Amino acid sequence: MKIGSHVSIKDGLLGAAKESHSYGSSTFMIYTGAPQNTRRSPIENMKIEEGQKYMEAHGLTDFVVHAPYIINLASYKPEIFNLATDFLKVELDRTTALGSEYLVLHPGAFTDKDAEYGMKRIAEGLNMVLEDGTRPFVCLETMAGKGTEIGRSFEELAAIIKMVDHKDKIGICFDTCHTHDSGYDIIHDFDGVIREFDSIIGLDRLKVIHVNGSLNPRGAKKDRHANIGATEDNPRGRDQIGADALKYIVHHEAVKNRPIILETPWLDKKTNLYKEEIAFLRGDSNL
């Protein structure tokens, strides 16, 4: 099982790989800088060669890069759209230099327009950025549907892909919290949900899994992650999806050999549960 978590890039790829290994991971996810802004360390300072050697020595493969949240390809405002396309190009180049095959991207929010406009705008932006030589897959993430964000249904993601010229460069990141919050019944009928995904988008496009609990009931459209199996006495609140459902998902044949990434919350400044959650999902221990 390729399973890991979001880890820090503050000490470059080497630091990310070491942190990931300390959790018992076999893969991981990074941002190439702060997710809220465009400030980035020079790629030559990111200890790429050392990190790749450490990964090879410790069985870490297929790591994932996440694009910053400030990229909004659905925007009608030229300054926001231009920033999105320009910075997405930068992130694709950095993802390639780091050696990852996957750049996860929140599709965008249509704000003052409508969903149809937003989907067309996202496809327009992707067509400006993707080229024959683009190496990483741009993995559009399934979204919870809060506000005006796009990607709240498989149909919306399929509509975007249909308008993209380089369809072979597009993948999907399936987020359990987001998909649950958007209304899909991944608790009682993940088999049915994944069949629907296959019929609308195609399982060949499923590249990355984000496995997260949710603080909300199904269909709440709020996007608030919870620790796996968290109960009422957890400071962050109770996981509404449940540990059994999430464990079923990560062992499902449909997600086999895909990188599975935890984005569950840190409980305080000193403690996170990645090591325990990874061991549980793998089947090595109880929570």
Secondary structure in CASP SS format (residue, H / E / C, confidence):
PFRMAT SS
TARGET T0000
AUTHOR 0000-0000-0000
METHOD secondary structure of the structure
MODEL  1
M C 1.00
K C 1.00
I E 1.00
G E 1.00
S E 1.00
H E 1.00
V C 1.00
S C 1.00
I C 1.00
K C 1.00
D C 1.00
G H 1.00
L H 1.00
L H 1.00
G H 1.00
A H 1.00
A H 1.00
K H 1.00
E H 1.00
S H 1.00
H H 1.00
S H 1.00
Y C 1.00
G C 1.00
S C 1.00
S C 1.00
T E 1.00
F E 1.00
M E 1.00
I E 1.00
Y C 1.00
T C 1.00
G C 1.00
A C 1.00
P C 1.00
Q C 1.00
N C 1.00
T C 1.00
R C 1.00
R C 1.00
S C 1.00
P C 1.00
I H 1.00
E H 1.00
N H 1.00
M C 1.00
K C 1.00
I H 1.00
E H 1.00
E H 1.00
G H 1.00
Q H 1.00
K H 1.00
Y H 1.00
M H 1.00
E H 1.00
A H 1.00
H C 1.00
G C 1.00
L C 1.00
T C 1.00
D C 1.00
F C 1.00
V E 1.00
V E 1.00
H E 1.00
A C 1.00
P C 1.00
Y C 1.00
I C 1.00
I C 1.00
N C 1.00
L C 1.00
A C 1.00
S C 1.00
Y C 1.00
K C 1.00
P H 1.00
E H 1.00
I H 1.00
F H 1.00
N H 1.00
L H 1.00
A H 1.00
T H 1.00
D H 1.00
F H 1.00
L H 1.00
K H 1.00
V H 1.00
E H 1.00
L H 1.00
D H 1.00
R H 1.00
T H 1.00
T H 1.00
A H 1.00
L H 1.00
G C 1.00
S C 1.00
E C 1.00
Y E 1.00
L E 1.00
V E 1.00
L E 1.00
H C 1.00
P C 1.00
G C 1.00
A E 1.00
F C 1.00
T C 1.00
D C 1.00
K C 1.00
D C 1.00
A H 1.00
E H 1.00
Y H 1.00
G H 1.00
M H 1.00
K H 1.00
R H 1.00
I H 1.00
A H 1.00
E H 1.00
G H 1.00
L H 1.00
N H 1.00
M H 1.00
V H 1.00
L C 1.00
E C 1.00
D C 1.00
G C 1.00
T C 1.00
R C 1.00
P C 1.00
F E 1.00
V E 1.00
C E 1.00
L E 1.00
E E 1.00
T C 1.00
M C 1.00
A C 1.00
G C 1.00
K C 1.00
G C 1.00
T C 1.00
E E 1.00
I C 1.00
G C 1.00
R C 1.00
S C 1.00
F H 1.00
E H 1.00
E H 1.00
L H 1.00
A H 1.00
A H 1.00
I H 1.00
I H 1.00
K H 1.00
M H 1.00
V C 1.00
D C 1.00
H C 1.00
K H 1.00
D H 1.00
K H 1.00
I E 1.00
G E 1.00
I E 1.00
C E 1.00
F E 1.00
D E 1.00
T H 1.00
C H 1.00
H H 1.00
T H 1.00
H H 1.00
D H 1.00
S H 1.00
G C 1.00
Y C 1.00
D C 1.00
I C 1.00
I C 1.00
H C 1.00
D C 1.00
F H 1.00
D H 1.00
G H 1.00
V H 1.00
I H 1.00
R H 1.00
E H 1.00
F H 1.00
D H 1.00
S H 1.00
I H 1.00
I C 1.00
G C 1.00
L H 1.00
D H 1.00
R H 1.00
L E 1.00
K E 1.00
V E 1.00
I E 1.00
H E 1.00
V E 1.00
N C 1.00
G E 1.00
S E 1.00
L C 1.00
N C 1.00
P C 1.00
R C 1.00
G C 1.00
A C 1.00
K C 1.00
K C 1.00
D C 1.00
R C 1.00
H E 1.00
A E 1.00
N C 1.00
I C 1.00
G C 1.00
A C 1.00
T C 1.00
E C 1.00
D C 1.00
N C 1.00
P C 1.00
R C 1.00
G C 1.00
R C 1.00
D C 1.00
Q C 1.00
I C 1.00
G C 1.00
A H 1.00
D H 1.00
A H 1.00
L H 1.00
K H 1.00
Y H 1.00
I H 1.00
V H 1.00
H C 1.00
H C 1.00
E H 1.00
A H 1.00
V H 1.00
K C 1.00
N C 1.00
R C 1.00
P C 1.00
I E 1.00
I E 1.00
L E 1.00
E C 1.00
T C 1.00
P C 1.00
W C 1.00
L C 1.00
D C 1.00
K C 1.00
K C 1.00
T C 1.00
N C 1.00
L C 1.00
Y H 1.00
K H 1.00
E H 1.00
E H 1.00
I H 1.00
A H 1.00
F H 1.00
L H 1.00
R H 1.00
G C 1.00
D C 1.00
S C 1.00
N C 1.00
L C 1.00
END
